[in-house]
Amino acid sequence: MAGHLSKAGVAGYVGSIPIPEVVMGINAFTLAAQKVNPAFKTKVIWVNSWFDPGKEADAAKSLLDQGADILCQHTDSPAVMQTAQDRKVLAFGQASNMRSFGPDAQLTAITDDWGPYYIERTKAVLDGSWKTQSVWMGLKEGMVEMAPFGPGVTPAASAAAEATRAGIVAGTLHPFAGAITDNKGVARVAAGAVVADEALLKMDWYVAGVQA
């Protein structure tokens, strides 16, 4: 969506803490936008907290002042969305539907539904079948979803987002399929290859176009 809707070709990303999970999200966001606009850039400000509305709002304002015209976040308060609403720009919510904080601003949001997983694991403990395991669930399993699209989503952006979602669910599209070069010019993923889950869990580099 960002690649379709950002006129400046610059997004502002408010990051919590620079761990692989968050870095992975920044990279995936940027790569998706670059499929539409290869020159797309993502500027990142770290607030070093999962929840600090004051710092998140200040970071969002700073990113907009630096030329971003669309906001994304990997923090837990609605401050970034509220800032987008106040500044009349577009934004993506994180972890829950933030439409009430940005009725005009929110394009969509990542929404997490861990309830069924918790129930399944609890039942496994109770019946004695629980065992340790690595869990990678997402759109296909319904653990992660996209909130309903907001008024700022154009038909072209909506169609592209739905096609991407369908490809990920079907397994025909991988967010980290090569070729991928990092923001220092180093080739990280060869054409036709994909980043393995184990490597994603250790991701400490940014794709080309990220300024962090």
N, C-alpha and C positions, 0 to 999 in steps of 0.2 A: 504493500500500500504506500509506503513512504516514497518509493521511487516514482510512483504515479502522482502523488499529491504534493510533494515538496517543490515549490517553484525555485527555491534557492539551491536545491540539491544538497542541502546541509541539514542534518539532524543533530539535535542536542540530546545526549544520553546521560541521565543522572544515575551514577553507579553507586552501589552500597560499599562493598569491600572487594578488592581485586583478587577474587578466588576463581578457579577454573569455571565454576558454574556461571558466574556473572560475565566473565570474559567470553565464554562460549555464546551467551546470549547477544552480546554486543557484536560479535563476529557474524553470527547467523543473521541478525537484523541488517547489517551492512551488506552482506553478500546478496540477500534478497533484494534490497533496494538497487544494488548495482546491476541486477538482471534487467532492470528497466532503464536505469541511468548509470552507465559505467563510471562516470565521474563523481558519483555520489560520495559524500564524506560524512562521517559521524564524529562529532566532537564530544569527548567524555569529560565529566567532572566527577571525581570521587568524593563522597561525603563521609566515608569510613564509618558508616552506621547503617543498620537496617531500618531504623525508624528515628528520624530527626526532622520533623516538619520544617523547622526554621532553616536548617542547612539545605534541605532539599529544595525549598522555595528559592533560596538565594542562588543555588547552583542553576536552577532552571532559568531564572532571570538573567544570570550571567551568560548562559549559553545562547539565549535569544539575543542578547546584546552583542554577541560575537557573530551573529549572522544566521543562526539556525532558525528555521521557520516551522519546525515540527519537533515534538518532544517525545522521548521514550524514557522509561525508568526501570531500574531493578532495585527499588526501595519499596517500603511497605506503607507509607502514609499517602494520602491523596494530595499532598502539597504541590506536586508537579502538575497534576491534572487541574488543580485550582488555579495555578499560575497560568496554564494554557488558556483556561476559560477567561481569566482576567485580561490576558494579553491578546485574546482573539486569534489564537493559533490552534493547530491540531495536535493531538497527543494520543499515545497508547497507554492504557492502564496496565497495572501489574498485579497478578495474583487474585484479583477480584474485579467485578464489574464496578467501575468508578463513574458511571454515567451520571449519578446524582451530583457529583462534584464538578462535572464538566459536560453538561447536556449538549452543548454545541461543539465542544472541543474533542470529546472522545471519538476516535475512529472505531476502535474495538479494544479489547483487553484480554490478556491471558487470564483465564479463570481456572483455578485448581479445584478438583473434587477428589479428595483423598478418602472420603467416607467409605465407599465400597471396599477399598483396600484395607482400611483399618478393621472393618467388620470381618473380612476374610481372614486376616492375620489373627484377630482375636479368637475366632472360631477354631483356627488351627492350634492355638495354644490350649484352648479348652479341651479339644479332642485328642491332643497329644501328637498331632501331625506336623507341628511347626518345625521348620529347619531354617538355618541361615541361608540367605540367597541375595544375589544382586538383582535389583528390580529396575527395569527401564520401561516405564509406561508413559504414554503420552496421548496424542490425538486418537490413535487407533483404539485404545482401550477406554477413552473417555475420561482419563485422569486429568488431562489438560484439554481445554476448549477455548474457542474464541467467543467473546461476548457479542451480542447482536451489533451489527454495524450501525454507526452513527450517521447523522445527516450529512456529514462532510465527505462520505465515501461515494465516489463517482461510480457509475456502472462499470467502467474499465477496471478500476481498482478492485471493486467487489468481485468481478469475474476472475481476475488474476489471483486474488486471495483464496477464493474457493477452489480454483484449479490447483494451487499450491497445497492447500489442505488435503484435497483428494489424492494428490500424488504422494504425499507423506503417508497417509493412511494406507494406501495401496502398496507402498514400498517401492514405488517407481521413481520417487524423488528423494534425494538425500540432501539436507541443507549444507553438508560439507563435502560435496562431490567436487573433485578437481577439474581443472587446474586451479590452485589457489596460491597466491603469493602474499607474503606478509608485508607489513607497512615499512619494512626496511629493505624491501626488494628481494628477499630470500624466497625461493620456491619451496613451499611447504607440502603441497599435495600435487601429485602428478595428474595429468589429464586421465580421466577414466577411473581414478582411484577415489576412495572415500576415507575419511578419518575414522579410525576404529574407536569403539566406545572407550577402551582403555586410554587412548590418547586424548580423547575429549575430557576425561576426568583429570588430566594433567595440563590442560591447555593454558599456556602462559604467554601467548603471543597474539598479536592483533593482525587482522587481514589488512591489505592495502586499502587506504581510505580512512582508517581509524586514526584519530588524533587523541591520544590519551596521556 
